[in-house]
């Protein structure tokens, strides 16, 4: 018996019940392969799909799969200039489906995200008709007060390298509440309710995904 995975299933069951109370759809899958299948089942052929910066979605290879299935995407990484990249990021805010992860998910069904530019959390809050959040069970915390600490400990430093930015935590490994232009902590958003109902779908995965 995989005791870790059994524990994940129990935790996920509680989280999903609490997500439903907050008008979010919740799902649990054991593996990355099942996660990919679930994500694709929530996207229609005619949808236009966008995303924010998300290492989890990159790990799953969903962007390539969307291209193979000839589903229209808004891909900021194909921009030929910084100005075009910003334009595509703004277009993603009105996509049919927006893909992202969460920096943390509480046992009580709240999503916690810290964002540098704010485009990712903006789409989560309002805009796209459907938001699909994929989160490994390594993102789960018991309570809200643990979430920001965990994110700043586990996510900000690797994200500094991923985004090629230079906040102090890239050097020290520790958040210093910086106020510099390269900060990765420009916006801190707690999603405690979903409006309209079931616009946000949360797929919990019984594997380590993202950071």
N, C-alpha and C positions, 0 to 999 in steps of 0.2 A: 504493500500500500504506500502511495505517495502521500505522506502525512502533511507536507507543506501544501500540496494541491487540495487536499481535503479541507485544510484550514481556510484556504482561499475561497472554496465553495461556500463554506458557512458564512464567512465575512461578506462575500458578494451577495448572498441571499438577503442579509440584513440591509446592505446598502441599497439594493434594488427596491426593496419595500419602501425605504425612505426617499429614494428618488421619485417613486410614484406619488408619494405624498406631496412632493414638490413639483408635480406635473411634468416630470421628465420620464422618458422611457429608459428602462435599464435592462441590460442583457449581460450574461456571463458566459464566457467560452474558456475552455481549458488551454487552447493552443493558439499560436500565431496564425496557423493555417485556417482555423475556424474563425478567427477574427477577420481575416481577409474576406472570407466567404460571407460573413455577416455584413461587413461594410458594403460589399458590392451588391448585396440583396436590398440595401436601403437606397441605392442609387438607380434611377431610371435612365434608359438609353438617351432620352431627350434632355436630360438635366445638363446644366452647365455647372461645373464643379470648381471651387476655389479652395485655397488653404492658406494658413499662416505658417510661420516657422514652426516645423514640427518634426523632430527627429524620429518620433514613434511612427508616423505615417511613412517616413523614408525607410525605416527599418522593415516595414511590412511590404514595401515595394508596390504600394497601391497606385502611385502616380504612373508608373510604367504600365500597370495593368489597365488603367483608364485609357491610356494612349492606345494600347493594343486593341481594346474594345471600341475604339473610335468614339469615345465619349468626350464631349467638348470640355476643355479645361481652361482656366485662367492661370497660366504658369509664369509667375514673376521672375523665375530663374532664367527664363529665355529672353528677358529684356536686353536690349542692345545698349541701353544707357541708364544711368541712375534715374533720370526723369521718367523714362518709360516704365521702369520698375515701380516707381511710386504710383503711376497711372494704373498699372495692373493691380497693385495692392488695393487701390480704391475700387476698382471694378469688382474685385473679389467680395467686397462688402454687399454686393447685390446679386451674388451667384445664387443658383437654386439650392445647392448643397455646399456647405463649408466643412472641410475636414480639419481636425485639430486633436491635440491631446489635452490633458489637464495637468497642471503642475502638481496638484494634490486633490484627492477626493476624501472627504471625511466619512466616517461610518454613519453619520447622520444624513448623508446624501447631499452635501454641499460641495460645489466645485470651487477650487481656489487657483487663481492664475496670476502670475506676475509677468508683465510684458514691458519691453523696452519702448517700442514705438506706439503700441496701443492698438494696432490694426487687428491683431488676433482676438483680443478681448472685445473690441468693438463689434466684430462679426458675431461673437458669442452672444453679446447682449441684444443686438438688433440688426436686421438687414436680411441675410440669407433666409430662405423659407425653411431650411432644415440644417441643423448643425449636428454633425456626427463626431462625438468625442471618444477616442480610443485611449484607454489607460491601462497600463500593466498594474497588477496588484501591488507592485512595489511603490506605487504612488499613494496608497491608502494610509491615512492617519486617523487616529481615534477622535481628535477634537480640533476645532478651528485654530486654537492657539498654538498647536503643533505645526500647522500647515506652512505658515510663512517661514518658520525656523528651518523646517525640512527643505523647503524649496531653495532657500538661500545657502543651505549647506550642501545639498546634492545637485542642484540644477544650475545655479548661476555661473559657477566656474566653468564647467564643460560648455555651457552655452556661450560664454565669452570666446572660447576657442572656436566653436561652431560658427559664430557670426563674425569672427575676426575683429572683435572690438577690444578696447583696452581699459575696462574699468579696473579699479584697484584690486578687486577680488581675483582677477586673473593672475596677479603677482603674489598676493598674500594667501589666497585660498579661503579668505574670510570676508563676509560682508562688512563694509564700513559705513553703510548708510550714505553712500557717495551722492553728490549732487552734480556730477560732471556730465558732459554731453553724451558720453558713451555708456551711461548707466543702463543696466538691463532691468532696472526696477522702476520704470517710469509710471506704470499703472499696476495697482493691486486690486483685483476684482474678486469678490465672493458672489457666486451665483447660488442663491438660496431658493429661488422660485423660477419657473419657466413660463413665459407668456409669449405667444399663445401655447396652450397645453400641448405637450409632446413635440414641440419644435426641436428640443434638444434630446438627442439619443446618446446614451452613454454605454459604451461597450467595455466591460471589464474583462481583462485577459489574465489568465492564471500563469503568466510568465513575466519575466523582467523585461520591461520595454521602456525606452527613453531614460530620462534622468530628471 
